[in-house]
Amino acid sequence: MKNVKIVIGANFGDEGKGLLTDYFCSAFPTREKVLNVRFNGGAQAGHTVVKADGRRHVFSHFGSGSFNENNLTYLSSYFILNPMLFVKEYKVLESKGVVPRVYIHKDCLVTFPGDVMINQMVEAHRDKNRHGSCGVGIYETIKRTSNHQKTTIGYIQENFDQLAKMIAGTIQLYVPQRLDELNTELTDSEWELIRNETITENYIYDLGFMLQHTEIVDNDIIKEYDNIVFEGAQGLLLDADNIEYYPHLTPSNTGIKNAIDILSGVDACDLSICYVTRSYFTRHGAGLFKTECDSTDLKPAGLRDKTNQTNAYQGNFKYGYFDVAAFQHSVEKDLGFLNRTAAVELAVTHLDETDGYLILDSEKLEVADLLKIMNLHAGYTSYGEKAEDIQGTVLCHQYAARHQY
């Protein structure tokens, strides 16, 4: 029977999904292949993994289990490709001793250079009213492929010699229309950048590189592997359908919905779902943040995140108290998409920063107490940034069977 794990961030992202994904991928014997599936979002995800030998990487286009030699990445049809960032990250991983092995679903959407530039330029023109985008063109890719030309990787592979014409047509016909919709007038220098032929030439090289270093497949690839780890991106509170936080959301389903759909062709598997949270909340980007506080309210000396730095599009990395009600509601809502038996688990990270407690607005909460609130029997706790710092590996099959999850 297949062993399947789904890793889901339960908050606004940055919960520790990369850490837990690496931990689960590392748990399989090295002689057994592990398929690490990315099933939402795209290059805007940044999942940090630190290995015992000191190697550190923020995974974006590749599965966070990629430091393990038996790991293969599968970018499912829900993943949005960015060839420019793919090549850059591929070469960085090579320098760290990793030669990624990657499957790409033929229906993956592909970001064009114009998608990224529209995203960044429009955000800059919004000034103080920015949406908090990561600036890599995810939403603009979805809009263009919905309204102009649906460029999937499979289509581009079959029509690679027409790629330059596709991009030129987009710049000529679609970009002006999209900028009108966004009520944005670009400067001459911005238009010059969008029309820059060297950028197009470099992009075509990058896309060719990506095709040469990956294998285009369909969902049947799932059937070929017995060990599968699904790696979610962003968090449940940023789900595209979470209207309470509109419009500062990510344009994808961040919970189990996509993963369960990918598994629809698998008759039986030993499935467990792990919801990940820090011992406090964080948010990078604009939008509602009910429990926002200063990091010194969580730890007297303050906190500093190594991965999430202040940038031009998302702004400052923000901290907040742990919100039990929001956490419980988002997890229970997400489990509504579950249509087969599964164990449900909890993982709490960054406990080394908060003396082993979850930090609420007016009190501290032990992990055991949160497990009781969630009606879970066991979970995982992390007191550091490496897989070796994680404790607790008991699965929750009794809970799953009793509730028919």
Secondary structure, 3 states (H helix, E strand, C coil): CEEEEEEEECCCCCCCHHHHHHHHHHCCCCCCCEEEEECCCECCCCEEEECCCCCEEEECCCCCCCCCCCEEEEECCCCEECHHHHHHHHHHHHHCCCCCCEEEECCCEECCHHHHHHHHHHHHHHHHHCCCCCCCCHHHHHHHHHHCCCCEHHHHHHCHHHHHHHHHHHHHHHHHHHHHHCCCCCCHHHHHHHCCHHHHHHHHHHHHHHHHCCEEECHHHHHHCCEEEEECCCCHHHCCCCHHHCCCCCCCCCCCHHHHHHHHHCCCEEEEEEEEEECCEEEECCCCCCCEECHHHHCCCCCCCCCCCCECCCECEEEECCCHHHHHHHHHHHHHHCCCCCEEEEEEECHHHCCCCEECCCCEECHHHHHHHCCCCCEEEECCCEHHHEECCCCCHHHHHHHCC
